Amino acid sequence: MRIVLDGLAKAISKTLGLEENYIEKAFNLKSGFDVMSMNLYPANSRTKGPFGFPQHTDPGFVIALTQDVDGGLQILSHQGKWINCHIPHHAILIQLGDQLEVLTNGKYKSHIHRVTVDNNKIERISVVTLHGPSLHKVISPGKEFVDDEHPKKYHEITYKESLEGNGLFGPIDLHSSIAQLRLPKV
């Protein structure tokens, strides 16, 4: 995954019109901190209601998701509709994370998503890895993305503080995420 992560960082840097190592340097990815979560969704489980995880975004640069069966993940479209995400067997789904949204001052968006369990007819296992910056790296909008027409939209925060705000070093509160990083609109 480190090879994939490095390639994604270079590709995204280039799509932004910046030097190929821009994101790697901005996040200090060589010392990046990754968090892995393994989730088991039993068949016909409704202990939490219809959602295994309610809508949220994820901290990090990018998030990698693999699961043993298709189904369960929904992504919110820019039109406000929930889209079922189909992940082929042995595929890795890559989503953009909160720190990329902050760094690009909103040019790239962290995906709002949720996990449904309402129609689980069979057991499902997923493995999610948050690939992030160095824990102590302060993340803020890059100067390349802030000007008079595009004022700064996000607080400065270390990746560790972001993880703590999402409960990843304590009780998980997936309702927080990117919303807590946004500056109030003026």
Backbone as a printed PyTorch tensor [residue, N CA C, xyz], in Angstrom:
tensor([[[  0.8170,  -1.1990,   0.0000],
         [  0.0000,   0.0000,   0.0000],
         [  0.8570,   1.2580,   0.0000]],

        [[  2.0500,   1.1830,   0.5770],
         [  2.9310,   2.3610,   0.5620],
         [  3.2830,   2.7630,  -0.8700]],

        [[  3.4930,   1.7970,  -1.7260],
         [  3.7990,   2.0900,  -3.1320],
         [  2.5970,   2.7570,  -3.7940]],

        [[  1.4000,   2.2300,  -3.5260],
         [  0.1690,   2.8200,  -4.0660],
         [ -0.0040,   4.2330,  -3.5220]],

        [[  0.2150,   4.4050,  -2.2230],
         [  0.0740,   5.7110,  -1.5830],
         [  1.0300,   6.7380,  -2.1930]],

        [[  2.2790,   6.3430,  -2.3840],
         [  3.2580,   7.2470,  -3.0010],
         [  2.8310,   7.6380,  -4.4170]],

        [[  2.3470,   6.6630,  -5.1730],
         [  1.8810,   6.9470,  -6.5320],
         [  0.6810,   7.8850,  -6.5520]],

        [[ -0.2550,   7.6770,  -5.6230],
         [ -1.4210,   8.5640,  -5.5320],
         [ -1.0000,   9.9860,  -5.1650]],

        [[ -0.0780,  10.1040,  -4.2100],
         [  0.3910,  11.4320,  -3.8010],
         [  1.0200,  12.1660,  -4.9830]],

        [[  1.8220,  11.4630,  -5.7620],
         [  2.4500,  12.0890,  -6.9360],
         [  1.4120,  12.4560,  -7.9850]],

        [[  0.4670,  11.5600,  -8.2510],
         [ -0.5560,  11.8220,  -9.2680],
         [ -1.4450,  12.9940,  -8.8690]],

        [[ -1.8530,  13.0460,  -7.6090],
         [ -2.7080,  14.1510,  -7.1590],
         [ -1.9250,  15.4600,  -7.1940]],

        [[ -0.6580,  15.4300,  -6.7960],
         [  0.1720,  16.6440,  -6.8740],
         [  0.2200,  17.1730,  -8.3020]],

        [[  0.4070,  16.2600,  -9.2620],
         [  0.4690,  16.6710, -10.6720],
         [ -0.8780,  17.2250, -11.1550]],

        [[ -2.0080,  16.6000, -10.7290],
         [ -3.3190,  17.1050, -11.1730],
         [ -3.5920,  18.4970, -10.6200]],

        [[ -2.9310,  18.8250,  -9.5280],
         [ -3.0600,  20.1660,  -8.9520],
         [ -2.1350,  21.1660,  -9.6360]],

        [[ -1.3010,  20.6690, -10.5650],
         [ -0.3690,  21.5400, -11.2690],
         [  0.8590,  21.8760, -10.4420]],

        [[  1.1700,  21.0320,  -9.4830],
         [  2.2910,  21.2890,  -8.5880],
         [  3.3860,  20.2500,  -8.7930]],

        [[  4.5360,  20.4640,  -8.1490],
         [  5.6240,  19.4970,  -8.2670],
         [  5.1570,  18.1370,  -7.7470]],

        [[  5.6970,  17.1050,  -8.2980],
         [  5.2730,  15.7310,  -8.0060],
         [  5.3830,  15.3420,  -6.5250]],

        [[  6.2880,  15.9450,  -5.7830],
         [  6.4630,  15.6000,  -4.3690],
         [  5.7610,  16.5680,  -3.4140]],

        [[  4.8870,  17.4160,  -3.9460],
         [  4.2170,  18.4310,  -3.1330],
         [  3.4690,  17.8070,  -1.9580]],

        [[  2.5910,  16.8390,  -2.2070],
         [  1.7840,  16.2480,  -1.1330],
         [  2.6560,  15.4680,  -0.1680]],

        [[  3.6200,  14.7300,  -0.6880],
         [  4.5110,  13.9680,   0.1920],
         [  5.1890,  14.9090,   1.1860]],

        [[  5.6500,  16.0690,   0.7090],
         [  6.3090,  17.0390,   1.5910],
         [  5.3140,  17.7130,   2.5270]],

        [[  4.1600,  18.1060,   2.0040],
         [  3.1590,  18.8120,   2.8060],
         [  2.6650,  17.9580,   3.9720]],

        [[  2.5810,  16.6410,   3.7720],
         [  2.0840,  15.7390,   4.8060],
         [  3.1940,  14.9650,   5.5200]],

        [[  4.4320,  15.0930,   5.0500],
         [  5.5340,  14.3020,   5.5740],
         [  5.1390,  12.8200,   5.5670]],

        [[  4.7180,  12.3390,   4.4000],
         [  4.1900,  10.9790,   4.2650],
         [  5.2110,   9.8850,   4.5890]],

        [[  6.4900,  10.1870,   4.4480],
         [  7.4920,   9.1670,   4.7800],
         [  7.4040,   8.7840,   6.2590]],

        [[  6.9230,   9.7120,   7.0850],
         [  6.6900,   9.4440,   8.5050],
         [  5.1930,   9.3890,   8.8040]],

        [[  4.3990,   9.1290,   7.7810],
         [  2.9430,   9.1200,   7.9260],
         [  2.4510,   8.1100,   8.9450]],

        [[  1.2940,   8.3970,   9.4970],
         [  0.6750,   7.5390,  10.5100],
         [ -0.5950,   6.9450,   9.9220]],

        [[ -0.6570,   5.6270,   9.9050],
         [ -1.8010,   4.9280,   9.3360],
         [ -2.5960,   4.2560,  10.4470]],

        [[ -3.9070,   4.2050,  10.2640],
         [ -4.8050,   3.5590,  11.2110],
         [ -5.6130,   2.5260,  10.4380]],

        [[ -5.6670,   1.3010,  10.9690],
         [ -6.4340,   0.2510,  10.3000],
         [ -7.6030,  -0.1740,  11.1800]],

        [[ -8.7420,  -0.3780,  10.5370],
         [ -9.9380,  -0.8440,  11.2330],
         [-10.4780,  -2.0590,  10.4990]],

        [[-10.7420,  -3.1150,  11.2370],
         [-11.3570,  -4.3130,  10.6540],
         [-12.7620,  -4.4160,  11.2250]],

        [[-13.7460,  -4.5280,  10.3400],
         [-15.1390,  -4.5100,  10.7530],
         [-15.8460,  -5.7820,  10.3220]],

        [[-16.6040,  -6.3620,  11.2370],
         [-17.4180,  -7.5350,  10.9520],
         [-18.8800,  -7.1160,  11.0510]],

        [[-19.6220,  -7.3260,   9.9750],
         [-21.0520,  -7.0580,   9.9450],
         [-21.7660,  -8.3990,   9.8000]],

        [[-22.2920,  -8.9500,  10.9160],
         [-22.9570, -10.2520,  10.8340],
         [-24.2020, -10.1910,   9.9510]],

        [[-24.5940, -11.3260,   9.4210],
         [-25.8180, -11.3980,   8.6120],
         [-27.0140, -10.9850,   9.4600]],

        [[-27.9190, -10.2420,   8.8210],
         [-29.1800,  -9.8120,   9.4430],
         [-28.9910,  -9.0460,  10.7490]],

        [[-27.8660,  -8.3920,  10.9120],
         [-27.5880,  -7.6430,  12.1340],
         [-28.2730,  -6.2850,  12.0920]],

        [[-28.9520,  -5.9270,  13.1800],
         [-29.5980,  -4.6230,  13.2820],
         [-29.3400,  -4.0230,  14.6510]],

        [[-28.2400,  -4.3620,  15.2750],
         [-27.9930,  -3.8840,  16.6260],
         [-27.8790,  -2.3610,  16.6910]],

        [[-27.4130,  -1.7400,  15.6530],
         [-27.2780,  -0.2870,  15.6200],
         [-28.3380,   0.3450,  14.7180]],

        [[-29.3090,  -0.4150,  14.2920],
         [-30.2760,   0.0960,  13.3410],
         [-29.7900,  -0.1990,  11.9390]],

        [[-30.2380,   0.5880,  10.9550],
         [-29.9060,   0.2660,   9.5590],
         [-28.4740,   0.6120,   9.1500]],

        [[-27.7120,   1.2950,  10.0300],
         [-26.3660,   1.7270,   9.6490],
         [-25.3080,   1.1420,  10.5710]],

        [[-24.2840,   0.5490,   9.9550],
         [-23.1260,   0.0820,  10.7020],
         [-22.3060,   1.2660,  11.1860]],

        [[-22.1970,   2.2830,  10.3280],
         [-21.6080,   3.5670,  10.6740],
         [-22.4690,   4.6380,  10.0270]],

        [[-22.8980,   5.6580,  10.7800],
         [-23.6800,   6.7420,  10.1850],
         [-22.8060,   7.5970,   9.2690]],

        [[-23.4150,   8.5620,   8.5930],
         [-22.6500,   9.3810,   7.6400],
         [-21.5040,  10.0980,   8.3430]],

        [[-20.3610,  10.1370,   7.6270],
         [-19.1520,  10.7580,   8.1590],
         [-18.1370,  10.9120,   7.0330]],

        [[-17.0890,  11.6360,   7.3280],
         [-15.9000,  11.6590,   6.4810],
         [-14.7730,  11.0720,   7.3210]],

        [[-13.6520,  10.7780,   6.6840],
         [-12.5480,  10.1580,   7.4060],
         [-11.3380,  11.0790,   7.4280]],

        [[-10.6400,  11.0980,   8.5760],
         [ -9.3890,  11.8510,   8.6100],
         [ -8.3480,  11.1380,   7.7510]],

        [[ -7.3110,  11.8630,   7.3900],
         [ -6.2240,  11.2690,   6.6240],
         [ -6.0740,  11.9020,   5.2670]],

        [[ -5.1170,  11.3870,   4.5280],
         [ -4.8620,  11.8120,   3.1510],
         [ -5.7840,  11.0330,   2.2250]],

        [[ -5.6650,   9.7250,   2.2420],
         [ -6.5780,   8.8480,   1.5020],
         [ -6.9410,   7.6640,   2.3940]],

        [[ -8.0600,   7.0410,   2.0480],
         [ -8.5580,   5.8930,   2.7860],
         [ -8.6670,   4.7400,   1.8060]],

        [[ -8.1600,   3.5740,   2.2010],
         [ -8.2450,   2.3780,   1.3690],
         [ -9.2390,   1.4210,   2.0160]],

        [[-10.1590,   0.8970,   1.2170],
         [-11.1770,  -0.0230,   1.7110],
         [-11.1760,  -1.2870,   0.8720]],

        [[-11.1370,  -2.4190,   1.5450],
         [-11.3460,  -3.7100,   0.8910],
         [-12.4020,  -4.4350,   1.7110]],

        [[-13.1860,  -5.2670,   1.0350],
         [-14.1640,  -6.0820,   1.7480],
         [-14.3580,  -7.3880,   1.0070]],

        [[-14.8830,  -8.3540,   1.7420],
         [-14.9850,  -9.6940,   1.1670],
         [-16.1990,  -9.8910,   0.2660]],

        [[-17.2260,  -9.0660,   0.3980],
         [-18.4060,  -9.1500,  -0.4700],
         [-18.7920,  -7.7500,  -0.9080]],

        [[-19.4960,  -7.6430,  -2.0020],
         [-19.9210,  -6.3520,  -2.5330],
         [-21.0910,  -5.8180,  -1.7200]],

        [[-21.1510,  -4.4920,  -1.6050],
         [-22.3040,  -3.8510,  -0.9910],
         [-22.0190,  -3.2710,   0.3730]],

        [[-22.9490,  -2.4290,   0.8240],
         [-22.8820,  -1.8650,   2.1610],
         [-22.4080,  -0.4340,   2.2460]],

        [[-21.5400,  -0.0100,   1.3400],
         [-21.0230,   1.3600,   1.3840],
         [-21.8810,   2.2570,   0.5090]],

        [[-22.2450,   3.4170,   1.0450],
         [-22.9610,   4.4350,   0.2770],
         [-22.2010,   5.7490,   0.3700]],

        [[-22.1130,   6.4410,  -0.7620],
         [-21.4340,   7.7390,  -0.8250],
         [-22.4640,   8.7980,  -1.1800]],

        [[-22.4050,   9.9380,  -0.5090],
         [-23.3370,  11.0320,  -0.7560],
         [-22.8800,  11.8250,  -1.9740]],

        [[-23.7490,  11.9270,  -2.9760],
         [-23.4050,  12.6870,  -4.1910],
         [-23.4740,  14.1800,  -3.9000]],

        [[-22.9090,  14.9880,  -4.7860],
         [-22.9610,  16.4390,  -4.6260],
         [-24.3890,  16.9610,  -4.7790]],

        [[-25.3000,  16.1050,  -5.2540],
         [-26.7130,  16.4780,  -5.3720],
         [-27.5260,  16.0460,  -4.1570]],

        [[-26.8410,  15.4700,  -3.1460],
         [-27.5090,  15.0800,  -1.9160],
         [-28.1990,  13.7230,  -1.9500]],

        [[-27.8350,  12.8750,  -2.9070],
         [-28.4350,  11.5390,  -3.0040],
         [-27.4070,  10.4830,  -2.6130]],

        [[-27.8750,   9.4490,  -1.9170],
         [-26.9990,   8.3540,  -1.5200],
         [-26.8470,   7.3830,  -2.6740]],

        [[-25.5920,   7.0790,  -3.0000],
         [-25.2660,   6.1840,  -4.1120],
         [-24.6460,   4.9160,  -3.5320]],

        [[-25.1870,   3.7570,  -3.9180],
         [-24.5870,   2.4860,  -3.5110],
         [-23.2700,   2.3200,  -4.2410]],

        [[-22.2350,   2.0400,  -3.4900],
         [-20.9060,   1.8750,  -4.0640],
         [-20.6270,   0.3800,  -4.2330]],

        [[-20.3870,  -0.0310,  -5.4500],
         [-20.1100,  -1.4360,  -5.7250],
         [-18.5930,  -1.6240,  -5.8510]],

        [[-18.0730,  -2.4910,  -5.0040],
         [-16.6410,  -2.7480,  -4.9740],
         [-16.4250,  -4.1860,  -5.4150]],

        [[-15.8490,  -4.3920,  -6.5800],
         [-15.6020,  -5.7650,  -7.0390],
         [-14.6940,  -6.5310,  -6.0810]],

        [[-14.8660,  -7.8370,  -6.0540],
         [-14.0490,  -8.7060,  -5.2190],
         [-12.5640,  -8.4930,  -5.5490]],

        [[-11.7270,  -8.4120,  -4.5510],
         [-10.2790,  -8.2040,  -4.6600],
         [ -9.9070,  -6.7900,  -5.1160]],

        [[-10.8610,  -5.8620,  -5.1080],
         [-10.5660,  -4.4770,  -5.4830],
         [-10.2840,  -3.6640,  -4.2200]],

        [[ -9.6010,  -2.5540,  -4.4000],
         [ -9.3550,  -1.6100,  -3.3130],
         [-10.0200,  -0.2980,  -3.7150]],

        [[-10.9380,   0.1700,  -2.8760],
         [-11.5800,   1.4590,  -3.1040],
         [-10.7520,   2.5180,  -2.3930]],

        [[-10.4160,   3.5840,  -3.0980],
         [ -9.6660,   4.6910,  -2.5140],
         [-10.6040,   5.8890,  -2.3970]],

        [[-10.6840,   6.4470,  -1.1880],
         [-11.4690,   7.6530,  -0.9520],
         [-10.5280,   8.7630,  -0.4930]],

        [[-10.9310,   9.9910,  -0.7320],
         [-10.1400,  11.1320,  -0.2950],
         [-10.4740,  11.4640,   1.1480]],

        [[ -9.4680,  11.8880,   1.9100],
         [ -9.6610,  12.1730,   3.3220],
         [ -9.6710,  13.6530,   3.6660]],

        [[ -9.9890,  13.9260,   4.9270],
         [-10.1380,  15.2950,   5.4190],
         [ -8.8930,  16.1460,   5.2420]],

        [[ -7.7040,  15.5660,   5.5050],
         [ -6.5010,  16.3820,   5.4280],
         [ -6.2110,  16.8370,   3.9990]],

        [[ -6.6070,  16.0530,   2.9900],
         [ -6.4420,  16.4990,   1.6010],
         [ -7.3890,  17.6620,   1.3220]],

        [[ -8.6100,  17.6030,   1.8570],
         [ -9.5470,  18.7190,   1.6820],
         [ -8.9970,  19.9850,   2.3370]],

        [[ -8.4470,  19.8540,   3.5440],
         [ -7.8850,  21.0200,   4.2370],
         [ -6.7010,  21.5780,   3.4520]],

        [[ -5.7530,  20.7200,   3.0650],
         [ -4.5650,  21.1720,   2.3390],
         [ -4.9270,  21.9190,   1.0620]],

        [[ -5.9320,  21.4140,   0.3280],
         [ -6.3130,  22.0350,  -0.9500],
         [ -7.3740,  23.1200,  -0.7640]],

        [[ -7.6620,  23.4810,   0.4950],
         [ -8.6390,  24.5240,   0.8140],
         [ -9.9940,  24.2450,   0.1630]],

        [[-10.3510,  22.9670,   0.1090],
         [-11.6540,  22.5710,  -0.4140],
         [-11.6940,  22.2400,  -1.8890]],

        [[-10.5540,  22.3690,  -2.5820],
         [-10.5390,  22.0410,  -4.0130],
         [-10.8750,  20.5590,  -4.2120]],

        [[-10.2560,  19.6900,  -3.4260],
         [-10.6210,  18.2710,  -3.3820],
         [-11.4330,  18.0610,  -2.1160]],

        [[-12.5050,  17.3040,  -2.1950],
         [-13.4090,  17.0900,  -1.0640],
         [-13.2430,  15.7070,  -0.4650]],

        [[-13.3280,  15.6590,   0.8460],
         [-13.3960,  14.4000,   1.5730],
         [-14.8050,  13.8420,   1.3530]],

        [[-14.9070,  12.5640,   1.0640],
         [-16.2070,  11.9640,   0.7310],
         [-17.0510,  11.6990,   1.9700]],

        [[-18.2980,  12.1750,   1.9390],
         [-19.2570,  11.8200,   2.9810],
         [-19.8100,  10.4500,   2.6030]],

        [[-19.7680,   9.5320,   3.5510],
         [-20.2210,   8.1740,   3.2730],
         [-20.8010,   7.5460,   4.5340]],

        [[-21.4560,   6.4100,   4.3600],
         [-22.0130,   5.6550,   5.4760],
         [-21.9950,   4.1800,   5.1230]],

        [[-22.1720,   3.3470,   6.1390],
         [-22.1920,   1.9040,   5.9370],
         [-23.5800,   1.3930,   6.3170]],

        [[-24.2360,   0.7440,   5.3820],
         [-25.5670,   0.1920,   5.6480],
         [-25.4500,  -1.2830,   6.0310]],

        [[-26.3060,  -1.7050,   6.9390],
         [-26.3610,  -3.1170,   7.3260],
         [-27.7970,  -3.6380,   7.2810]],

        [[-28.7130,  -2.7750,   6.8690],
         [-30.1360,  -3.1000,   6.8940],
         [-30.4870,  -4.3490,   6.0870]],

        [[-29.8150,  -4.5340,   4.9700],
         [-30.1450,  -5.6640,   4.1030],
         [-29.0480,  -6.7180,   4.0550]],

        [[-28.2300,  -6.7880,   5.1050],
         [-27.1580,  -7.7890,   5.1510],
         [-27.7570,  -9.1900,   5.1630]],

        [[-27.6980,  -9.8480,   4.0590],
         [-28.1830, -11.2330,   4.0070],
         [-27.0680, -12.2110,   4.3720]],

        [[-25.8290, -11.7690,   4.1820],
         [-24.6780, -12.6090,   4.5140],
         [-23.6870, -11.7830,   5.3400]],

        [[-22.8200, -12.4600,   6.0400],
         [-21.7880, -11.7930,   6.8190],
         [-20.8600, -11.0140,   5.8890]],

        [[-20.4280,  -9.8290,   6.3340],
         [-19.5220,  -9.0050,   5.5370],
         [-18.3670,  -8.5450,   6.4210]],

        [[-17.1670,  -8.6120,   5.8780],
         [-15.9760,  -8.1430,   6.5790],
         [-15.3380,  -7.0460,   5.7340]],

        [[-14.9860,  -5.9370,   6.3690],
         [-14.2720,  -4.8800,   5.6510],
         [-13.0090,  -4.5220,   6.4110]],

        [[-12.0110,  -4.0800,   5.6490],
         [-10.7480,  -3.6040,   6.2150],
         [-10.5310,  -2.1970,   5.6590]],

        [[-10.4510,  -1.2370,   6.5630],
         [-10.3020,   0.1710,   6.1950],
         [ -8.9680,   0.6650,   6.7420]],

        [[ -8.1840,   1.3160,   5.9020],
         [ -6.9240,   1.8970,   6.3590],
         [ -6.9190,   3.3890,   6.0400]],

        [[ -6.7630,   4.1970,   7.0950],
         [ -6.6070,   5.6440,   6.9370],
         [ -5.1180,   5.9020,   6.7790]],

        [[ -4.7180,   6.4010,   5.6240],
         [ -3.3110,   6.7280,   5.3810],
         [ -3.1600,   8.2270,   5.5810]],

        [[ -2.3630,   8.6050,   6.5680],
         [ -2.3120,  10.0110,   6.8940],
         [ -0.9280,  10.5970,   6.9870]],

        [[ -0.9220,  11.8910,   7.2630],
         [  0.3340,  12.6120,   7.4590],
         [  1.0490,  12.1370,   8.7170]],

        [[  2.2120,  12.6840,   8.9540],
         [  2.9120,  12.4870,  10.2100],
         [  2.0000,  13.0090,  11.3260]],

        [[  1.9930,  12.3390,  12.4630],
         [  1.0960,  12.7220,  13.5660],
         [  1.2480,  14.1810,  13.9810]],

        [[  2.4660,  14.6940,  13.9760],
         [  2.7010,  16.0440,  14.4870],
         [  2.7620,  17.1010,  13.3840]],

        [[  2.4880,  16.7030,  12.1650],
         [  2.4820,  17.6490,  11.0500],
         [  1.2560,  18.5520,  11.1640]],

        [[  1.4790,  19.8660,  11.1380],
         [  0.3660,  20.8160,  11.1650],
         [ -0.1890,  20.9150,   9.7470]],

        [[ -1.4740,  20.6330,   9.6210],
         [ -2.1280,  20.6730,   8.3140],
         [ -2.9920,  21.9230,   8.2500]],

        [[ -2.8090,  22.6900,   7.1970],
         [ -3.6020,  23.8880,   6.9570],
         [ -3.6760,  24.0810,   5.4450]],

        [[ -4.5760,  24.9460,   4.9860],
         [ -4.6240,  25.1830,   3.5420],
         [ -3.2710,  25.6600,   3.0230]],

        [[ -2.7910,  25.0420,   1.9360],
         [ -1.5310,  25.4340,   1.3240],
         [ -1.6340,  26.8200,   0.7160]],

        [[ -0.5460,  27.5520,   0.7520],
         [ -0.5530,  28.9290,   0.2180],
         [ -0.9430,  28.9640,  -1.2540]],

        [[ -0.7240,  27.8450,  -1.9420],
         [ -1.0740,  27.7600,  -3.3660],
         [ -2.5900,  27.7670,  -3.5920]],

        [[ -3.3690,  27.5470,  -2.5220],
         [ -4.8230,  27.4200,  -2.6440],
         [ -5.5820,  28.5490,  -1.9590]],

        [[ -4.8480,  29.5360,  -1.4510],
         [ -5.4710,  30.6540,  -0.7400],
         [ -5.1000,  31.9550,  -1.4350]],

        [[ -6.1120,  32.7550,  -1.7550],
         [ -5.9040,  34.0890,  -2.3170],
         [ -7.1610,  34.9140,  -2.0230]],

        [[ -7.2580,  36.1060,  -2.6030],
         [ -8.4040,  36.9770,  -2.3360],
         [ -9.7290,  36.3290,  -2.7500]],

        [[ -9.7170,  35.5780,  -3.8430],
         [-10.9450,  34.9180,  -4.3140],
         [-11.2340,  33.6140,  -3.5670]],

        [[-10.2240,  33.0440,  -2.9460],
         [-10.3510,  31.7700,  -2.2280],
         [ -9.7540,  31.9240,  -0.8310]],

        [[-10.4950,  32.5720,   0.0960],
         [ -9.9460,  32.7530,   1.4480],
         [ -9.8050,  31.4120,   2.1660]],

        [[ -8.9780,  31.4180,   3.1770],
         [ -8.7340,  30.2120,   3.9790],
         [-10.0600,  29.7300,   4.5790]],

        [[-10.3610,  28.4280,   4.4020],
         [-11.6360,  27.8560,   4.8450],
         [-11.5150,  26.9110,   6.0320]],

        [[-10.2840,  26.5900,   6.4620],
         [-10.0930,  25.5570,   7.4730],
         [ -9.1100,  25.9900,   8.5530]],

        [[ -9.3120,  25.4620,   9.7580],
         [ -8.3910,  25.6630,  10.8770],
         [ -7.0870,  24.9130,  10.6110]],

        [[ -6.0120,  25.3940,  11.2310],
         [ -4.7660,  24.6200,  11.2710],
         [ -4.9250,  23.5890,  12.3730]],

        [[ -4.4560,  22.3840,  12.1180],
         [ -4.5740,  21.3280,  13.1130],
         [ -3.5330,  20.2600,  12.8090]],

        [[ -3.0010,  19.6480,  13.8530],
         [ -2.0910,  18.5280,  13.5990],
         [ -2.9370,  17.3080,  13.2550]],

        [[ -2.3290,  16.3620,  12.5760],
         [ -3.0490,  15.1390,  12.2380],
         [ -3.4810,  14.4140,  13.5130]],

        [[ -2.6270,  14.4330,  14.5350],
         [ -2.9690,  13.7910,  15.8060],
         [ -4.2140,  14.4340,  16.4060]],

        [[ -4.2990,  15.7560,  16.3990],
         [ -5.4810,  16.4490,  16.9260],
         [ -6.7370,  16.0760,  16.1270]],

        [[ -6.5790,  15.9240,  14.8330],
         [ -7.7010,  15.5210,  13.9920],
         [ -8.1840,  14.1250,  14.3580]],

        [[ -7.2380,  13.2100,  14.5670],
         [ -7.6000,  11.8470,  14.9620],
         [ -8.2710,  11.8380,  16.3330]],

        [[ -7.7530,  12.6430,  17.2590],
         [ -8.3670,  12.7350,  18.5880],
         [ -9.7820,  13.2830,  18.4890]],

        [[ -9.9890,  14.2730,  17.6210],
         [-11.3200,  14.8570,  17.4190],
         [-12.3110,  13.8650,  16.8410]],

        [[-11.8170,  12.8790,  16.1300],
         [-12.6740,  11.8360,  15.5660],
         [-12.7810,  10.6290,  16.4940]],

        [[-12.1790,  10.7190,  17.6670],
         [-12.2800,   9.6510,  18.6420],
         [-11.4170,   8.4480,  18.3380]],

        [[-10.4170,   8.5630,  17.4760],
         [ -9.6110,   7.3990,  17.1340],
         [ -8.5670,   7.0710,  18.1900]],

        [[ -8.4460,   7.9090,  19.2330],
         [ -7.6110,   7.5790,  20.3850],
         [ -8.4900,   7.4960,  21.6280]],

        [[ -9.7580,   7.1800,  21.4360],
         [-10.7230,   7.0920,  22.5320],
         [-12.0520,   6.6500,  21.9580]],

        [[-13.1660,   7.0740,  22.5750],
         [-14.4810,   6.6930,  22.0460],
         [-14.6870,   7.2770,  20.6470]],

        [[-15.1010,   6.4500,  19.7020],
         [-15.2610,   6.8960,  18.3160],
         [-16.5080,   7.7500,  18.1720]],

        [[-16.3350,   8.9210,  17.5410],
         [-17.4440,   9.8420,  17.2530],
         [-17.3470,  10.2120,  15.7920]],

        [[-17.9020,   9.3810,  14.9270],
         [-17.7610,   9.6150,  13.4970],
         [-18.6440,  10.7440,  12.9850]],

        [[-19.3980,  11.3990,  13.8630],
         [-20.1820,  12.5470,  13.4090],
         [-19.2960,  13.7860,  13.2760]],

        [[-18.1410,  13.7990,  13.9360],
         [-17.2780,  14.9700,  13.8860],
         [-16.6810,  15.0900,  12.4950]],

        [[-15.4750,  14.8400,  12.2720],
         [-14.8030,  14.8700,  10.9820],
         [-14.6280,  16.2660,  10.3930]],

        [[-14.7620,  16.4020,   9.0890],
         [-14.3700,  17.6340,   8.3760],
         [-15.1320,  18.8670,   8.8590]],

        [[-16.3590,  18.7100,   9.3010],
         [-17.1600,  19.8690,   9.7310],
         [-16.4720,  20.6310,  10.8530]],

        [[-15.7910,  19.9390,  11.7660],
         [-15.1260,  20.6120,  12.8740],
         [-13.8710,  21.3610,  12.4280]],

        [[-13.3720,  21.0700,  11.2470],
         [-12.1700,  21.7320,  10.7530],
         [-12.4810,  23.0240,   9.9780]],

        [[-13.7250,  23.1710,   9.5420],
         [-14.1040,  24.3510,   8.7410],
         [-14.1910,  25.6020,   9.5990]],

        [[-13.6770,  26.7000,   9.0530],
         [-13.8200,  28.0060,   9.6950],
         [-15.2530,  28.4810,   9.4740]],

        [[-15.7860,  29.2710,  10.4040],
         [-17.1340,  29.8150,  10.1910],
         [-17.1430,  30.7150,   8.9510]],

        [[-18.2470,  30.6630,   8.2150],
         [-18.3640,  31.5260,   7.0230],
         [-18.5580,  32.9580,   7.4690]],

        [[-17.8980,  33.8620,   6.7470],
         [-17.9450,  35.2800,   7.0890],
         [-18.9780,  35.9810,   6.2520]]])
